Amino acid sequence: MTPAAASHWEPWPSLPLEAWSETCATLHMWTQIVGKVRLAGSPGVNHSWHVTLYVTARGLTTSPIPHGRRTFQIDFDFIDHRLMVQASDGGKGGLALEPQSVARFYARLFEEMEKLDLHVSIARKPNEVADPIRFDRDGAHRAYDREYANRFWRILVQADRVFKAFRGRFIGKCSPVHFFWGAPDLAVTRFSGREAPPHPGGIPHLPDWVTREAYSHEVSSCGFWPGGGAIPYPAFYSYAYPEPPGFAAAAVRPREAFYSTDLREFVLAYDVVRRSARPDDTLLDFLQTTYEAAADLAKWDRRSLERDVDRRSSRPARPAG
């Protein structure tokens, strides 16, 4: 077995940002294009939950998008490295995921959609990036390393699985586990049920009204991010909005987790989880203790929001017998 093939058996693969930063930047733009197709065709849902992508057994999907009396969906396949467009009337198309400019990817995707009579128009400027280039003019981002794209997806598979276990502990309002293509990050968000003060906004190339609607109520949110800027490595994060007094100084686990004053959130390097003897437990410990810090300091009504929890182990209590 070749080293590349062997790595596909590793559930928590290494993902040094410097090794795939160009592919990461290109893939970020590709997911924005596909995400904006979902945004253009989907009925609005609170907190922009109608724009996200979801992890699948092969990659990422839009899930079904209404289009007249039909539906269609777009799927990234990071095993065979294909982008697939499938419609409910049996029509299908697609293109190879390979080194190509964002402009070329944009043109090819819409050519495939037009062949299926899927006429969709999107805003062609990226969101949440400092120096956006219109998709149809972006020849700068053109890298695609199949191995690292696959590794990124495999990490999303593991994070998605653990996040869903964590989500299952909460019976209050909670988001799906979903991939936000703006950052990009995989996230899940819990809500206290109480309204929050208006968010200050200021996220690059994202209307403030979108941010304020997303944070209209108190949240404790966690996720996975491939890294960048102040955190130049893949990491898990957890934050609260509004941040309660004392949150930054809260004692959380594992001991390697820290509060980033740049991001105003707790950060746990992905490699800490990857190298742990029990990665699931290490990650769940981080998610649970940072949530508890947010909820306790903000005085959430935890008894009405959570399943029965054994606080000594931070795991759902098991019935006797």
N, C-alpha and C positions, 0 to 999 in steps of 0.2 A: 504494500500500500504506500502511495506517495505521501510526503508530508502534508500536501494540500488536502488530499483525500482523508488522511487521518484526522486533520483538524475538524472535519465535518462531524466527527463523532464527539467532539468536545462541547458539552452543553454551555459552558461559560468561557468562550474563547477570548483571547487577548485582543484588544482593540486600541492600540496606541494612536492617538489622534494624529500625530505627525506622520504616521505611516499611510494614512488614507485621507488626509485633510482635503485634497483636491477632489477626490471622489465624493467625500462627504458634502462638500459645497455644491457639487453638481447634482447629486441625489436630492439635496435639500430643495433645489429649484425644480427638479422634476416632480417631487411630491407636492410642491406648491401649485404647479400647473394642474395636476390631477385633483388636488383638494379644491381648487377654485372651480373646477367643473362640478364637483359635488355641491359647492356653495351656490353656484348659479342655478342648479336644477332642483334643490331641495327646499321644502318648506322650512321657514325659520323655526328654530328651537332655542329655548332659553340658554344663555351662557355660550352661545355659538356651538352647541353640541351637534348641530346639523352640518358642520364643515369638516369634521375629523375623519381620519382613516382608522382602520382596525387591523389588528394583527391576525394573520391566518396561518394555516399549516404550511404555506409556501411563501408568504410574503406579507403584503398589505393590500387592503381592499377599501373601496369607497362604500361598500354595501349598496343595495339597489337604490337607484336614483330615478324618480318619476320623469317621464318624457311623453306627454300626451297620454294615450292609453297604454303605452308600453313602459317598461322600466329597463334600465341598463346598469351595468357596473363596470368599473375599471379595476384591474388587479395587477399589482406588481408580483412577479414570480421570481424570487431570488434563489431558486434552485436551478431552474432551466434558463433563467435570466431573460424573461420575456415580459412585456406589458400586454395585457389582454383586455379587449373591450368586448363585452357580451351583452346581447339584448334579449328581452323576453320573447321575441318572435323568432328566435333561433339564429339571428344574425350575429356574426362574430368577426373580429379583426384583431390585429395586434402588430407589434414590432419588437425587434430584438433590443434588449438592454445591453448596450455596448458603448465604447467611447464615441461620443458625438456631442456636439454643442447643444446647449439648452435651446437655442433657436431651431436647430434641426429636430430635436425631440418634440418641441411644440408643433412644428409644421407637420411632422409625421403622425402625431397623435390626432390632430384635427383632420388630416386627410383620411385616416381610418374611420373616424367618427362620421365624416360626411358620406363615406361609402355606405354607412348603415342608416343614413337619413337621421342622424343625431346632430341636430343643428343647435349648437350651444355657443354662446359668446361669454368670454371671461375678461375681467380686469387683468391687463397684461403686465402690471408692475408688481414685483414681489412685495410682501409685507414683512415687517419686523427685521429688516436688514438695513445696515447703515448706508450703503451706497447701492441702491437697487438699479438693476439694468432690466429694461423691458424684456420679457421672455423671447419675443420674436426678433430681438436685436442682440441677444446675449451669445456671443461667440467665444467669450472668455472661459466660461465653465464648460469643460468638455471631457473630463476624466471619468472613467468607470473601471474600477478594479473589481472583478467578479468575486474574488476571495474575500475582500474586505466588505463588500456589500452584503455578502452572505453572512459574514460574522456579525455584522450589525443587526441583521434580521434575527439571527439566532439568539442574540442577547435580548432583543425585543420579545421573543417567544418566552424566554425564561422570566423576564420582568413582568410580562403580561400574566403569566401563570401565577406568580407570587402576589402581584397586585390584586388579582381577582380573589385569592384566598384572604387577603387583608380586607378587601371591600366587603366580603361576606360577613365580617364581624359587625357591620354597621347597619342599622335598620332605619336610620334617618335618611333624608335626601342625600343622594350620592350620585356622582357622575358615572357613566360607563368608564371602563379602562379604554382610553382612546389615544390616538396619535395626532398631536397638534403639529401641523406642518409649518406653522409660523416660526417656532423656536429653532429646530424641531425637537419635540420631546414626547415621550409616552407618559401619560398622567392619569391620576384618579383623584377626585376632589370630594371631600365630605363637607356638609353644610350644617351649621348649628340650628338654622331655622330663623335666626334673627337678622334684621336688616343691618347693613354695614354702611359706614360713611362713604360718600362718593370717592371713588378711586382718583388719585391725581392724574392718571394717564401718563402721557409722555413717552410711550413705547414707539420706537421709530417706525414710521410709515404704517401706523395702525390708528384709525380714528379713535379719539378718546371715548366716544359714546360706546364703542364696542367693548373697550376695557371696563368702563363703568357698569355696563350691563352684565358683563362676566363676573364682576365682583360686587354685585348688588347686595349680596348677603354674606355673612361671615363664613369663612372657609378655613379648612386645614387641607392642604394639597401636597401631594408627593408625586415624584416621577423619576424618569431616567432621561439623561441628556448626553449626547456624544462629546460635549465639551466645547470650550472656546473662551477666548478672552481671559478673564480672571481665573477661570478653572480650565486649564489647557489639557484636560484628560476626561475620559468618560466618567460620569458620576451619577449617583442617586441624590435626590434633594427632597427637602420638606420645608414648607413655610406656612405661615398663617397670615390671613388678611381679615381685619386689621391685626397687626402684630401686638399681642398683649404685653404689658410691661413685664420685664423679667424673662421673656422668651429666649433672648440671645444667651442668657446665662444659665439656662436650664440644663440639668444633667441628663444626657441622653446616651444611648448605647448604639453600637459598640464604642469603645473608647477612642477609636480613630476618627469618629465623626466630629465635625467642628462647625461653628457658625461663621459664615462668610459675611463680613460687613459690606463687601461689594455687592453681593446678591441679596442680602438680607434674608438668608435662609440657611438651614442646616445642610451640610454637604457630606456625603460619604463616597469616597473614591470607589469606582467600580472594581478596581483590582483588590480592594479589601474583601469584597464579597466573593469575587472569583477565586481568591486564594484561601478562603475560609474552608475549614473541614466540613462545615454545614452551611453552604451558601444561603439556602432558603431561610434558615433560622436567623442567620446574621442579618439578612435584609429585613425580615419581618420584625426583628428587634428594633432596628432603626425606624421603620415605619410606625410601629406601635409607640415607642417612647417619645418620638417627636410629636406624634398626634396627641398623646397624653399631656405633654407639656403645653401645647396650644390650647387644648380643651380645658384643662384644669385651671390654667392661668386666666383664661377668658370666662371661666365659670359656665361652661356649657352644661346643659342638663343631660349628663352622660347616661343616667339610668333609663331615660326615655329614648335615647338615640342608639344604644348599643345592644347587641346580644349579650347574654350572660357571659361575663368574662372572669376568668380566674386571674386576679391582678398579680398574684405571685409569679405566674409564668408568662403573663401577657398573652395568653392563648385562650380561645373559646373554651368554656368549661364543658366537660363531657358528662353526659348523664350517667348516673350510677347504674351498676348492674351489667 
